[in-house]
Amino acid sequence: MSAAGREYLTAMLDVLVYENVLVAWRRAPLRGYMIVSHEGEEIRLTARQAETWTRGAFAVYLAMVDQRRINPRIPGDTATN
């Protein structure tokens, strides 16, 4: 994964944590990632798996926002329900 790809992935993971979709994430040895679910489960993923999982989770998050099922917490967001 390129440096730009890693930055994009970490930005998406940070947003998912900020928006309370995930509890936490961190880099794991051997270029892997560890994500922590709300059930307390720690999920270890390779970089490729983390990218796929994160893109899917982010797509679901955006779909929920678009359907107005959840309100984003992103600072400066002016969307109203």
N, C-alpha and C positions, 0 to 999 in steps of 0.2 A: 504494500500500500504506500502510495506517495505521501510526502509530508502534507500536501494540501488535502489529500484524502483523509489523513489522520486528524487534521484540524477540523474538517467538516464533520467527521464522526464525533469527535469530542464536543463540538458545539451542539450537535443534535442531542447527545447524551446529557449535556448540561441543561438544555431546555427541558428535556423529559424529567430530570430531577427537579428543576425549578417549578415545573407545572405539576409536580406530585404524581407523575406517572410511574416513576421509579423512586426508590428510597435513596440509592446511591450507586455509584459506579467507580471503578478504578482500573488502572492498567495492571495487568498480571504479567508474570514472567513469560519470556518467549513471545513477545509482541501480542499477547492475548489481552482479554478484558474480563473483568468480573463485574457483574451487575447484581444488585440486591433488590429483590421484589418486596412488595408490601407484606407478603407472607413470611418474610425473613429468609427466603431461599436465596442462596448465593449461586449464581449461574456463571460458570466459567466458559468463555467462548474464544475461539480463534478470532483474529482480526477480520477475516472474511465472514464468519458467522455473526460477529458483532455488527458488522456493517449491514448485513441482510436483516438481522433482527431489529436493529435500530431504525432502518428505513421503514420497515413494516409498522413498528410501534409509532413512529412519527406520522406515518400516513393515517393511521387510525386516530391519533390525537387530532390531526388537522380535520379529518372528516367529522369528528365529534364537535369541534369548534364550528365548522361550516353548518352543521345541522342545529346549532345552538343548544346542544345537549350539555355542554360545559362552557364555562366562561374562562378565557385565557387570563393568566395573571401577568402577562408580559407588561413591563412598565411602558407607559406611553400609549398603550392600546386604547383606541377611542371607540371600539365597537360597542354597540349597545344591543340589548335584547329586545 
